[in-house]
Amino acid sequence: MRKYFYIVLAFFFLTACEKEDVLDYQLTEDCIQFGYEAEDMELEYNFAEQTYAGYDDWGYPYDKYYGDSLLCDTLELPLSIIGWESDANREFRLKLVPVVELDTLPLADVVLESSYSFQANERRDTIRVIFMRPEAGERLAAGITFDLEGDDAVFDKGAEEQSVYNLIVENVYEETNWNEAYLGEFSQAKAAFIVTILQTNLGGVGEWSEVNQQLRAALKQYNLDHPDDQKDFTFPAYSEPTWWAANEQWLGEYSEEKKAFIQKNLGMWDAYTNWEWSSLTLGYYYDLNPEAEYSFSRSDFRTLVQPDWWEANAQCLGKFSIPKAIFFEQSIFYGTSIWNDGATYDWAGNISYIKEQYQYYFYNPQAQPWFEDDFTVPEAVAPEWWEKWSGYLGAYSDEKKAFMQWVFKDDKGEWWDKEASAVDWSESVNDLIEAYKTLEKPDFDNDFDPTGQWVKAPEWWPGVSHFLGAYSEAKKEFLINFFDPDGTKNWWEKEAATYGYGPHMGDLIARYEELYPDGGPFENDFFNPLG
């Protein structure tokens, strides 16, 4: 190996070091060191915090934790040479030394090769070393440095501050979000097991009661699979959800058997369930199997008796039953407490919808309905004002009433009860016809303007409708013949909009009665202000 002599100034250029004093010395060999700045010569690494990219059930990315499944990791160490590159690879060795500042820590398990190679024609290179995961709760350290002893060493030691790389390795879990009721006493080994199974950190678990059984099952399976390396901890056989206490009046005392019963019959298990009504359902399923031997009583669940308002509506609702009550509240009204307001609810007006929903929920011939469909739709009764406008509105039906309420945005019945009777339907029926065209599956036939003669009234008609009544083409023809019998004045186009009808209404009505003593082509709804 050639020997090189350097003055301190050249040494500074090659290593980019900053010194205040300039000293002369000579190097007998090229020097090797780590390619980090002095302040970067240490790494603290916690296996408990290591993650990888994962995706949830909806396809959204999130960090998944390795836990104990990550056995080791790789450390890349950059190297640099103080001196010249060589035309051949140069071998060197590494060794481990205690970390001076932390010499009380046990030596970390770092896997070193018997030798490493610095690439030819390079003054910078990178090597990799593997370090192993400590036991849960352990904190270890190792200083990685160059072994320059022996006659075969080809390098000298480089800068002192770049000669030892300190690696601090731990596998330490914080006692965060720990619930002893579901997890038992905290331990590092138990925390590592939980993170490994759930692939999330302890703080990311929302409901420990939901994972208690999962952890117990996973621990049992692990011990079966590793008879010579079984875990020395357990989890309590306790999975009462935190929300149970707030619903104990509907569900009774918690038990694992009761949880299984609920999940089997309801298929639901969360804090957002309407447990007041779900309790009624559970009581129903309990009664379906009276021979079963349960560890919990029927009295744990809610019982409902026929409400006072049922009898008054029995002609629509049929025979009372618990399944029917459940069907109303949960399947029809979705927990909106219609049941509690049943005395004021319009059962007759909604029974057609209820019958449709019954058929929808039990359309499958193999599905066993909870109760008999004995609902009765009452005969539709038109309001008193309907007959007057039947020439425009056609035959009355509750479906048509609901449609009209929808068109006029009447979700509370106020418009129907207060305003519908005063509407000039000769004008507004056009809105109904246009809205009907937008429906995909109408509940009734479009029999608006059933005579097929409907024509929209002129714009001025509503201003005189208190005299002339409802508009129709037949009424238009009658008025023209009365006020312009010869057809010479073009009265309809020129005078009708501004004509003073009041003084002529008596004669107009008399003329109509003379021509049509037994009824005519339109209703005689003219109004005579003179009586």
C-alpha positions in Angstrom: 0.0 0.0 0.0 1.3 3.4 -0.9 1.9 5.9 1.7 0.5 9.4 1.4 1.7 12.5 3.1 -0.8 15.3 3.7 -0.5 18.7 5.1 -3.4 19.7 7.3 -4.9 22.1 4.6 -5.2 19.2 2.1 -6.9 17.1 4.8 -9.5 19.9 5.3 -10.4 20.0 1.6 -10.9 16.2 1.4 -13.0 15.9 4.5 -14.8 19.2 4.4 -14.0 19.6 8.1 -13.8 23.0 9.8 -10.9 23.6 12.2 -9.5 26.8 13.6 -6.0 25.4 14.1 -3.8 24.3 11.2 -1.5 21.4 12.1 1.0 19.4 10.1 0.9 15.5 10.3 1.1 12.6 8.0 -1.1 9.6 7.3 0.5 6.2 6.8 -2.8 4.7 5.4 -6.1 5.9 3.9 -8.6 6.6 6.6 -12.2 5.3 6.8 -15.1 6.9 8.6 -18.9 7.1 8.5 -20.3 9.6 6.0 -22.6 11.4 8.5 -22.1 14.8 10.1 -21.2 14.4 13.7 -24.7 15.5 14.9 -26.3 12.7 12.9 -24.2 9.8 14.3 -27.0 8.3 16.4 -30.4 6.7 15.7 -33.1 5.8 18.2 -35.4 3.2 16.8 -38.6 1.8 18.5 -40.0 -1.4 17.0 -43.3 -0.7 18.7 -43.9 2.3 16.4 -43.1 0.8 13.0 -45.9 0.8 10.4 -46.5 0.0 6.8 -49.1 1.2 4.3 -52.5 -0.6 4.5 -56.1 0.0 3.4 -59.4 -0.2 5.2 -62.6 -1.9 4.0 -63.5 1.2 2.0 -60.2 1.4 0.2 -58.8 4.3 2.2 -55.1 4.2 3.1 -53.9 4.2 6.7 -50.8 3.1 8.7 -50.9 -0.5 10.0 -48.6 -1.5 12.8 -46.2 -4.4 12.6 -46.1 -5.2 16.3 -44.1 -8.5 17.0 -44.4 -9.5 13.3 -41.4 -7.3 12.5 -38.4 -9.4 13.6 -35.6 -7.1 12.4 -34.8 -4.1 10.3 -31.9 -2.9 8.1 -29.7 0.1 8.8 -27.9 1.7 5.9 -24.5 3.3 6.8 -22.7 5.7 4.4 -18.9 5.5 4.4 -16.2 7.9 3.2 -12.5 7.7 2.7 -9.9 10.3 3.7 -7.4 9.6 1.0 -7.5 8.3 -2.5 -9.7 5.7 -4.2 -8.2 2.3 -5.0 -8.3 0.3 -8.2 -9.4 -2.7 -6.2 -12.0 -3.5 -3.6 -10.7 -3.1 0.0 -11.9 -5.3 2.8 -12.6 -4.1 6.3 -14.4 -5.3 9.5 -16.9 -3.8 11.9 -17.3 -4.4 15.6 -19.8 -3.4 18.4 -18.8 -1.4 21.4 -20.9 -0.1 24.3 -22.5 3.3 23.9 -20.4 5.4 26.2 -23.2 7.7 27.3 -25.6 4.8 27.8 -23.2 2.0 29.0 -25.8 0.7 31.4 -27.9 -0.5 28.6 -27.4 -4.1 27.4 -25.8 -4.6 24.0 -28.2 -4.5 21.1 -28.3 -7.6 18.8 -26.7 -6.3 15.6 -25.8 -8.8 12.9 -22.4 -8.1 11.5 -20.8 -9.8 8.5 -17.3 -11.2 8.9 -16.0 -8.5 6.6 -17.3 -5.7 4.3 -16.0 -4.4 1.0 -15.3 -0.8 0.0 -15.8 -0.5 -3.7 -12.9 0.2 -6.1 -12.5 3.6 -7.6 -14.8 5.2 -5.0 -14.2 7.5 -2.1 -17.8 7.0 -0.9 -19.8 3.8 -0.4 -22.7 2.4 1.6 -23.1 -0.8 3.6 -26.0 -2.4 5.4 -26.3 -4.0 8.8 -29.2 -5.9 10.3 -30.4 -5.3 13.8 -32.9 -7.5 15.7 -36.0 -6.7 17.6 -35.6 -6.7 21.4 -38.1 -8.4 23.7 -41.1 -6.3 24.5 -40.2 -3.6 27.0 -36.4 -3.8 26.3 -34.2 -0.9 25.5 -30.7 -1.8 24.1 -27.8 0.1 22.5 -24.7 -0.7 20.4 -21.9 1.5 19.0 -21.0 0.3 15.5 -17.4 1.1 14.7 -14.5 -0.1 12.5 -12.2 -3.0 13.6 -8.8 -1.7 12.5 -6.7 -4.1 14.5 -4.6 -6.8 12.9 -1.9 -6.9 10.2 -4.5 -7.2 7.4 -6.2 -3.9 8.2 -5.9 -1.6 5.2 -7.5 1.5 6.7 -6.6 3.9 9.5 -9.1 5.6 11.7 -10.8 8.6 10.3 -12.2 11.6 12.2 -13.0 10.7 15.8 -16.5 12.2 15.8 -17.4 10.0 12.7 -15.9 6.8 13.9 -18.7 5.3 16.1 -22.3 5.2 15.0 -24.6 4.8 18.0 -27.8 2.7 17.5 -30.4 2.6 20.3 -33.0 0.0 19.8 -36.1 -0.5 21.8 -39.4 -2.3 21.8 -41.4 -0.2 24.3 -45.1 0.3 24.4 -46.8 3.2 26.1 -49.6 2.4 28.5 -52.1 4.5 26.5 -55.9 4.0 26.3 -55.6 0.9 28.5 -58.8 -0.5 29.9 -58.2 -3.1 32.6 -61.8 -4.3 32.6 -61.2 -5.7 29.1 -57.5 -6.2 29.1 -56.3 -7.0 32.6 -53.1 -5.8 34.0 -50.8 -3.9 31.6 -47.6 -5.5 30.5 -45.2 -4.9 27.6 -45.6 -8.4 26.2 -49.4 -8.1 26.3 -49.3 -4.7 24.6 -47.1 -6.1 21.9 -49.5 -9.0 21.3 -52.5 -6.6 21.0 -50.7 -4.4 18.5 -49.6 -7.4 16.5 -53.2 -8.9 16.3 -55.0 -5.6 15.7 -52.3 -4.0 13.6 -53.1 -0.6 15.2 -51.5 1.2 18.2 -53.2 1.1 21.5 -54.5 4.6 21.2 -56.3 3.7 17.9 -58.7 1.2 19.5 -62.1 2.7 19.9 -64.1 0.1 21.7 -62.2 -2.5 23.8 -65.3 -4.5 24.4 -65.5 -5.2 20.7 -62.0 -6.7 20.6 -62.0 -8.5 23.9 -63.3 -11.8 22.5 -61.0 -11.4 19.4 -58.0 -11.1 21.6 -59.0 -14.0 23.8 -59.5 -16.2 20.7 -56.2 -15.1 19.2 -54.3 -15.8 22.4 -55.8 -19.3 22.7 -54.9 -20.0 19.1 -51.4 -18.7 19.5 -50.8 -20.9 22.6 -52.1 -23.9 20.7 -49.8 -23.2 17.8 -46.7 -22.6 20.0 -46.9 -25.2 22.8 -43.2 -24.5 23.7 -43.5 -20.8 23.7 -46.9 -19.9 25.2 -47.7 -16.4 26.4 -47.7 -16.0 30.1 -50.6 -13.5 30.3 -54.4 -13.7 29.8 -57.3 -11.4 29.0 -60.4 -11.2 31.2 -63.4 -13.0 29.9 -65.3 -9.8 29.9 -66.8 -8.0 26.8 -69.6 -5.9 28.2 -69.7 -2.9 25.8 -69.3 0.5 27.4 -72.8 1.6 26.1 -74.6 -1.3 27.8 -75.1 0.4 31.2 -77.0 3.2 29.5 -79.5 0.6 28.0 -79.6 -1.8 31.0 -83.3 -0.9 31.5 -84.1 -2.5 28.1 -81.5 -5.3 28.1 -81.0 -6.4 31.7 -77.7 -7.6 33.1 -74.9 -8.3 30.6 -73.8 -11.8 29.8 -71.9 -13.5 26.9 -74.9 -15.8 26.2 -77.2 -12.8 26.0 -74.8 -11.1 23.6 -74.8 -14.1 21.3 -78.7 -14.2 21.5 -78.9 -10.6 20.5 -76.5 -10.9 17.6 -78.2 -14.0 16.3 -81.7 -12.5 16.3 -81.0 -8.8 15.5 -77.7 -9.0 13.6 -76.8 -5.7 15.2 -74.5 -4.7 18.1 -73.6 -1.1 18.6 -74.3 2.0 20.6 -76.5 3.5 17.9 -79.2 0.9 18.0 -82.6 1.9 19.3 -82.5 -0.6 22.1 -85.9 0.4 23.5 -87.6 -1.0 20.5 -85.0 -3.7 19.8 -85.7 -5.0 23.3 -89.3 -5.6 22.3 -88.0 -7.6 19.3 -85.8 -9.6 21.6 -88.7 -10.4 23.8 -90.6 -11.6 20.8 -87.8 -14.0 19.7 -87.5 -15.2 23.3 -91.2 -16.2 23.3 -90.8 -18.0 19.9 -88.8 -20.7 21.7 -90.3 -21.2 25.1 -88.5 -24.5 25.6 -85.1 -23.0 25.4 -83.0 -22.8 28.6 -81.4 -19.4 28.8 -79.3 -18.0 31.6 -81.3 -14.8 31.4 -85.0 -14.1 31.9 -87.7 -12.9 29.6 -88.2 -10.0 32.0 -84.9 -8.6 30.9 -86.6 -7.4 27.7 -89.4 -5.0 27.2 -93.1 -6.0 27.0 -95.7 -3.9 25.3 -99.5 -3.9 25.8 -102.1 -2.7 23.4 -102.2 1.1 23.5 -105.5 2.9 24.2 -105.6 4.4 20.7 -105.5 1.1 18.9 -109.2 0.2 19.3 -110.3 3.5 17.7 -108.1 2.6 14.7 -108.7 -1.1 14.6 -110.8 -0.8 11.4 -107.5 0.1 9.7 -104.9 -1.7 11.8 -106.5 -5.0 12.4 -105.6 -7.2 15.3 -103.0 -5.9 17.8 -99.8 -7.9 18.2 -96.2 -7.3 19.4 -94.7 -8.1 16.0 -97.1 -5.6 14.3 -95.9 -2.9 16.8 -92.3 -3.7 16.0 -93.1 -3.6 12.3 -94.7 -0.1 12.6 -91.9 1.5 14.7 -88.8 -0.1 13.2 -89.6 -1.1 9.7 -92.1 1.7 8.7 -91.3 4.7 10.8 -87.6 3.9 11.6 -87.7 4.7 15.3 -89.4 8.1 15.0 -91.7 7.4 17.9 -94.9 7.4 15.8 -96.1 4.7 18.2 -96.0 7.2 21.1 -98.0 9.7 19.1 -100.5 7.1 17.8 -103.5 8.9 19.1 -103.0 11.8 16.8 -101.5 10.0 13.9 -103.4 9.8 10.6 -103.6 6.0 10.4 -106.4 6.0 7.8 -104.4 8.3 5.5 -101.3 6.2 5.7 -102.6 2.6 5.8 -102.1 2.2 2.0 -98.4 3.0 2.4 -98.2 0.5 5.4 -99.8 -2.2 3.3 -97.3 -1.6 0.5 -94.4 -1.8 3.0 -95.8 -5.1 4.4 -95.8 -6.6 0.9 -92.3 -5.2 0.3 -90.7 -6.6 3.4 -92.3 -10.0 3.0 -92.3 -10.3 -0.8 -90.2 -13.5 -0.7 -92.6 -16.5 -0.5 -90.0 -18.3 1.7 -89.9 -15.5 4.2 -92.3 -16.0 7.1 -94.2 -12.8 8.0 -94.3 -12.0 11.6 -98.1 -11.4 11.5 -101.1 -11.5 9.2 -101.8 -8.7 6.8 -105.2 -7.7 8.1 -104.8 -4.0 7.4 -107.8 -2.4 5.8 -107.7 0.7 3.6 -110.8 2.9 4.3 -112.9 4.0 1.4 -111.6 7.2 0.0 -113.8 10.2 0.9 -113.5 13.3 -1.2 -113.7 16.7 0.5 -116.8 18.8 0.0 -115.2 21.2 -2.5 -113.9 18.4 -4.8 -117.2 17.9 -6.7 -117.1 21.6 -7.8 -113.7 21.0 -9.5 -114.1 17.4 -10.6 -114.3 18.5 -14.2 -110.6 19.4 -13.8 -109.4 17.0 -11.1 -111.2 13.8 -12.1 -112.1 11.1 -9.6 -111.0 11.5 -6.0 -108.5 9.1 -4.4 -106.1 9.3 -1.4 -103.3 8.7 -3.8 -104.3 11.7 -5.8 -104.6 13.7 -2.6 -101.0 12.7 -1.6 -99.8 13.7 -5.1 -101.4 17.1 -4.9 -99.9 17.7 -1.5 -96.5 16.7 -2.9 -96.9 19.1 -5.8 -97.8 22.0 -3.5 -95.1 21.0 -0.9 -97.6 20.2 1.8 -95.9 17.7 4.1 -98.0 18.7 7.2 -101.5 18.9 5.7 -101.8 22.6 6.3 -102.3 23.5 2.6 -104.8 20.8 2.1 -106.9 21.8 5.1 -106.7 25.5 4.7 -106.0 26.5 1.0 -106.8 23.7 -1.4 -110.6 24.4 -1.3 -110.0 28.1 -2.4 -107.6 27.3 -5.3 -108.8 28.1 -8.9 -108.2 24.6 -10.3 -109.0 25.8 -13.8 -105.6 27.6 -13.5 -103.7 25.2 -11.3 -104.6 21.9 -12.8 -102.0 22.5 -15.5 -99.4 22.3 -12.7 -100.7 18.9 -11.7 -100.7 17.6 -15.3 -97.1 18.7 -15.8 -95.9 17.3 -12.4 -97.7 13.9 -13.2 -95.5 13.6 -16.3 -92.4 13.6 -14.1 -93.4 10.5 -12.1 -91.8 7.2 -13.0 -94.5 4.9 -11.4 -97.6 7.0 -10.6 -100.0 5.5 -8.0 -103.1 6.5 -10.0 -104.2 7.2 -13.6 -104.0 10.7 -15.0 -107.7 11.5 -15.1 -107.2 15.3 -14.6 -109.5 17.0 -17.1 -111.4 13.7 -17.7 -113.5 15.2 -20.5 -110.3 15.9 -22.5 -111.6 19.4 -23.2 -109.4 21.3 -20.7 -107.7 24.4 -22.0 -105.8 26.7 -19.8 -107.9 29.7 -18.7 -106.8 33.1 -20.0 -104.6 35.2 -17.7 -107.4 37.6 -16.8 -109.9 34.9 -15.7 -108.8 34.7 -12.0 -109.7 38.4 -11.6 -113.3 37.7 -12.5 -113.7 34.1 -11.3 -115.7 35.3 -8.3 -118.4 36.2 -10.9 -117.8 33.6 -13.5 -116.8 30.5 -11.5 -114.5 27.8 -13.0 -113.2 28.2 -16.5 -114.1 25.8 -19.3 -114.2 25.9 -23.1 -118.0 25.4 -22.9 -118.4 28.4 -20.6 -116.2 30.5 -22.9 -118.5 29.7 -25.8 -121.6 30.5 -23.7 -120.2 33.9 -22.7 -119.3 34.8 -26.3 -122.8 33.9 -27.5 -124.3 36.0 -24.7 -122.3 39.1 -25.0 -121.6 39.0 -28.8 -124.4 36.9 -30.3 -123.6 38.1 -33.9 -119.9 37.6 -33.6 -119.3 41.1 -35.0 -117.5 42.8 -32.0 -114.7 40.2 -31.5 -115.8 40.6 -27.9 -113.6 37.8 -26.4 -110.4 39.2 -27.7 -111.2 42.9 -27.2 -113.5 43.4 -24.2 -113.8 40.2 -22.1 -110.7 40.9 -20.0 -111.9 44.3 -18.8 -115.7 43.9 -19.0 -117.8 44.9 -16.0 -119.6 41.6 -15.3 -121.4 42.5 -12.1 -124.5 44.2 -13.5 -125.0 41.5 -16.1 -124.8 38.4 -13.9 -128.5 38.2 -13.2 -129.3 38.1 -16.9 -126.4 35.7 -17.5 -127.7 33.2 -14.9 -131.3 33.6 -16.2 -130.2 32.9 -19.8 -128.3 29.7 -18.7 -131.3 28.4 -16.7 -133.5 29.1 -19.7 -131.2 27.2 -22.1 -130.4 24.3 -19.7 -133.2 23.8 -17.2 -131.9 20.3 -16.5 -128.2 21.0 -16.5 -125.8 22.1 -19.2 -122.3 21.5 -20.6 -120.8 23.1 -17.5 -121.7 23.8 -13.9 -123.8 26.9 -13.3 -121.4 28.4 -10.8 -122.1 32.0 -11.8 -122.5 34.4 -9.0 -125.1 37.2 -8.9 -124.1 40.0 -6.6 -127.6 41.4 -6.7 -129.0 38.1 -5.3 
